[in-house]
Amino acid sequence: MIHSPFAEALFKGLEGAADIIPADGGNGVITASELYLYIREQLESQTIDVDTGLKQTPQFYTLDRHDNGEFIFLNPRHRLFISYSHRDKEFLNTLTSDLENVEISVWIDEKKIKVGDSITQRIEKGISGCDFFCLVISEHSVKSNWVGREYNAALNEQLSSGTPTILPLLIQEVELPFLLKDIKYADFSRDYNDGIKELLKAIKRQ
């Protein structure tokens, strides 16, 4: 248990709560200024003395040699596991590159599973360690038993722990699996740029 209001605000801020600019969900990067603003707001609201009006206020000190820049921290909440058919590799490569360009950590099997690893154990660990499970839906993936197993594993993890959030990505107009029919999907099937905007918006809302 954390007893210090400052320490509690600091930890929560670094966990992602301080990613406040832009206001619609941040951008995956926490600057020193954002962290300061978040901690100040939390401290002043929690520590104000109703009789004297005194409150704790953090101070912001700059370093002698900082070249007019500031420290930044990557928001650790943006972690995605992507489940896909290897026949959709071209889409996967484009999507992965775009997500990594905005500092979103992506888990895909070919990068995370090494020779000698237990494939099942690595995938289970990957799913449980991610905040989002992106399911690429195509004519190939809906027929893939392995993609189905990954989705079932993600669904079981979500039911037991509350994460990951399942985000369907429709890249071809196909019949949706029954359990996905009531989940809003990001539509890449007509326009890739519209799809990536929908996906990033969904991620930043969390």
Contacts in CASP RR format, 6 or more apart in sequence:
PFRMAT RR
TARGET T0000
AUTHOR 0000-0000-0000
METHOD contacts of the structure
MODEL  1
MIHSPFAEALFKGLEGAADIIPADGGNGVITASELYLYIREQLESQTIDV
DTGLKQTPQFYTLDRHDNGEFIFLNPRHRLFISYSHRDKEFLNTLTSDLE
NVEISVWIDEKKIKVGDSITQRIEKGISGCDFFCLVISEHSVKSNWVGRE
YNAALNEQLSSGTPTILPLLIQEVELPFLLKDIKYADFSRDYNDGIKELL
KAIKRQ
2 8 0 8 1.000
2 11 0 8 1.000
5 42 0 8 1.000
5 43 0 8 1.000
5 46 0 8 1.000
5 47 0 8 1.000
5 56 0 8 1.000
6 39 0 8 1.000
6 43 0 8 1.000
6 56 0 8 1.000
6 58 0 8 1.000
8 42 0 8 1.000
9 38 0 8 1.000
9 39 0 8 1.000
9 42 0 8 1.000
9 43 0 8 1.000
10 35 0 8 1.000
10 39 0 8 1.000
12 18 0 8 1.000
12 42 0 8 1.000
13 30 0 8 1.000
13 35 0 8 1.000
13 38 0 8 1.000
13 39 0 8 1.000
14 30 0 8 1.000
14 35 0 8 1.000
14 73 0 8 1.000
14 76 0 8 1.000
15 76 0 8 1.000
15 77 0 8 1.000
16 30 0 8 1.000
16 75 0 8 1.000
16 76 0 8 1.000
16 77 0 8 1.000
17 38 0 8 1.000
18 30 0 8 1.000
18 34 0 8 1.000
18 35 0 8 1.000
18 37 0 8 1.000
18 38 0 8 1.000
18 39 0 8 1.000
19 25 0 8 1.000
19 26 0 8 1.000
19 27 0 8 1.000
19 28 0 8 1.000
19 29 0 8 1.000
19 30 0 8 1.000
19 34 0 8 1.000
19 75 0 8 1.000
19 77 0 8 1.000
20 26 0 8 1.000
20 34 0 8 1.000
20 37 0 8 1.000
20 38 0 8 1.000
21 27 0 8 1.000
21 31 0 8 1.000
21 34 0 8 1.000
24 201 0 8 1.000
24 204 0 8 1.000
25 204 0 8 1.000
25 205 0 8 1.000
26 75 0 8 1.000
26 204 0 8 1.000
27 102 0 8 1.000
27 103 0 8 1.000
27 204 0 8 1.000
28 74 0 8 1.000
28 75 0 8 1.000
28 77 0 8 1.000
28 78 0 8 1.000
28 102 0 8 1.000
28 103 0 8 1.000
28 104 0 8 1.000
29 72 0 8 1.000
29 73 0 8 1.000
29 74 0 8 1.000
29 75 0 8 1.000
29 103 0 8 1.000
30 72 0 8 1.000
30 73 0 8 1.000
30 74 0 8 1.000
30 75 0 8 1.000
31 70 0 8 1.000
31 71 0 8 1.000
31 72 0 8 1.000
31 73 0 8 1.000
32 60 0 8 1.000
32 70 0 8 1.000
32 71 0 8 1.000
32 72 0 8 1.000
33 60 0 8 1.000
33 70 0 8 1.000
35 73 0 8 1.000
36 58 0 8 1.000
36 60 0 8 1.000
39 58 0 8 1.000
40 57 0 8 1.000
40 58 0 8 1.000
43 55 0 8 1.000
43 56 0 8 1.000
43 57 0 8 1.000
43 58 0 8 1.000
44 55 0 8 1.000
44 56 0 8 1.000
44 57 0 8 1.000
47 55 0 8 1.000
47 56 0 8 1.000
48 54 0 8 1.000
48 55 0 8 1.000
49 55 0 8 1.000
74 103 0 8 1.000
75 103 0 8 1.000
77 131 0 8 1.000
77 206 0 8 1.000
78 103 0 8 1.000
78 104 0 8 1.000
78 105 0 8 1.000
78 131 0 8 1.000
78 132 0 8 1.000
78 203 0 8 1.000
79 104 0 8 1.000
79 105 0 8 1.000
79 107 0 8 1.000
79 129 0 8 1.000
79 130 0 8 1.000
79 131 0 8 1.000
79 132 0 8 1.000
80 99 0 8 1.000
80 104 0 8 1.000
80 105 0 8 1.000
80 106 0 8 1.000
80 107 0 8 1.000
80 130 0 8 1.000
80 131 0 8 1.000
80 132 0 8 1.000
80 133 0 8 1.000
80 134 0 8 1.000
80 167 0 8 1.000
80 203 0 8 1.000
81 107 0 8 1.000
81 108 0 8 1.000
81 126 0 8 1.000
81 127 0 8 1.000
81 129 0 8 1.000
81 130 0 8 1.000
81 132 0 8 1.000
81 133 0 8 1.000
81 134 0 8 1.000
81 150 0 8 1.000
81 154 0 8 1.000
81 164 0 8 1.000
82 92 0 8 1.000
82 95 0 8 1.000
82 96 0 8 1.000
82 106 0 8 1.000
82 107 0 8 1.000
82 108 0 8 1.000
82 134 0 8 1.000
82 136 0 8 1.000
83 133 0 8 1.000
83 134 0 8 1.000
83 135 0 8 1.000
83 136 0 8 1.000
83 141 0 8 1.000
83 147 0 8 1.000
83 148 0 8 1.000
83 150 0 8 1.000
83 151 0 8 1.000
83 154 0 8 1.000
84 91 0 8 1.000
84 92 0 8 1.000
84 108 0 8 1.000
84 136 0 8 1.000
84 141 0 8 1.000
84 147 0 8 1.000
85 136 0 8 1.000
85 138 0 8 1.000
85 140 0 8 1.000
85 141 0 8 1.000
85 143 0 8 1.000
85 144 0 8 1.000
85 147 0 8 1.000
87 138 0 8 1.000
87 140 0 8 1.000
88 136 0 8 1.000
88 138 0 8 1.000
88 140 0 8 1.000
88 141 0 8 1.000
88 171 0 8 1.000
91 136 0 8 1.000
91 138 0 8 1.000
91 171 0 8 1.000
91 188 0 8 1.000
92 108 0 8 1.000
92 136 0 8 1.000
94 192 0 8 1.000
95 136 0 8 1.000
95 169 0 8 1.000
95 196 0 8 1.000
96 106 0 8 1.000
96 108 0 8 1.000
98 196 0 8 1.000
99 106 0 8 1.000
100 106 0 8 1.000
102 200 0 8 1.000
104 203 0 8 1.000
107 126 0 8 1.000
107 130 0 8 1.000
109 119 0 8 1.000
109 122 0 8 1.000
109 123 0 8 1.000
112 122 0 8 1.000
112 126 0 8 1.000
113 119 0 8 1.000
113 122 0 8 1.000
113 123 0 8 1.000
123 150 0 8 1.000
123 153 0 8 1.000
124 153 0 8 1.000
127 133 0 8 1.000
127 150 0 8 1.000
127 153 0 8 1.000
127 154 0 8 1.000
127 157 0 8 1.000
127 164 0 8 1.000
128 157 0 8 1.000
128 161 0 8 1.000
129 163 0 8 1.000
129 164 0 8 1.000
130 163 0 8 1.000
130 164 0 8 1.000
131 163 0 8 1.000
131 164 0 8 1.000
131 165 0 8 1.000
131 206 0 8 1.000
132 164 0 8 1.000
132 165 0 8 1.000
132 166 0 8 1.000
132 167 0 8 1.000
132 203 0 8 1.000
132 206 0 8 1.000
133 150 0 8 1.000
133 151 0 8 1.000
133 154 0 8 1.000
133 158 0 8 1.000
133 164 0 8 1.000
133 165 0 8 1.000
133 166 0 8 1.000
133 167 0 8 1.000
134 167 0 8 1.000
134 168 0 8 1.000
134 169 0 8 1.000
134 199 0 8 1.000
135 141 0 8 1.000
135 147 0 8 1.000
135 150 0 8 1.000
135 151 0 8 1.000
135 154 0 8 1.000
135 166 0 8 1.000
135 167 0 8 1.000
135 168 0 8 1.000
135 169 0 8 1.000
135 180 0 8 1.000
136 169 0 8 1.000
136 171 0 8 1.000
137 168 0 8 1.000
137 169 0 8 1.000
137 170 0 8 1.000
137 171 0 8 1.000
137 172 0 8 1.000
137 174 0 8 1.000
137 176 0 8 1.000
137 177 0 8 1.000
137 180 0 8 1.000
137 185 0 8 1.000
138 171 0 8 1.000
138 172 0 8 1.000
138 174 0 8 1.000
139 172 0 8 1.000
139 174 0 8 1.000
141 147 0 8 1.000
142 174 0 8 1.000
142 175 0 8 1.000
142 177 0 8 1.000
151 166 0 8 1.000
151 177 0 8 1.000
154 164 0 8 1.000
154 166 0 8 1.000
155 166 0 8 1.000
155 179 0 8 1.000
157 163 0 8 1.000
157 164 0 8 1.000
158 164 0 8 1.000
158 165 0 8 1.000
158 166 0 8 1.000
165 202 0 8 1.000
165 206 0 8 1.000
166 180 0 8 1.000
166 183 0 8 1.000
167 185 0 8 1.000
167 186 0 8 1.000
167 199 0 8 1.000
167 202 0 8 1.000
167 203 0 8 1.000
168 176 0 8 1.000
168 180 0 8 1.000
168 183 0 8 1.000
168 184 0 8 1.000
168 185 0 8 1.000
168 186 0 8 1.000
169 185 0 8 1.000
169 186 0 8 1.000
169 188 0 8 1.000
169 195 0 8 1.000
169 199 0 8 1.000
170 176 0 8 1.000
170 185 0 8 1.000
170 186 0 8 1.000
170 187 0 8 1.000
170 188 0 8 1.000
170 189 0 8 1.000
171 188 0 8 1.000
171 189 0 8 1.000
172 189 0 8 1.000
173 189 0 8 1.000
176 185 0 8 1.000
186 195 0 8 1.000
186 196 0 8 1.000
186 198 0 8 1.000
186 199 0 8 1.000
186 202 0 8 1.000
187 194 0 8 1.000
187 195 0 8 1.000
187 198 0 8 1.000
188 194 0 8 1.000
188 195 0 8 1.000
188 196 0 8 1.000
END
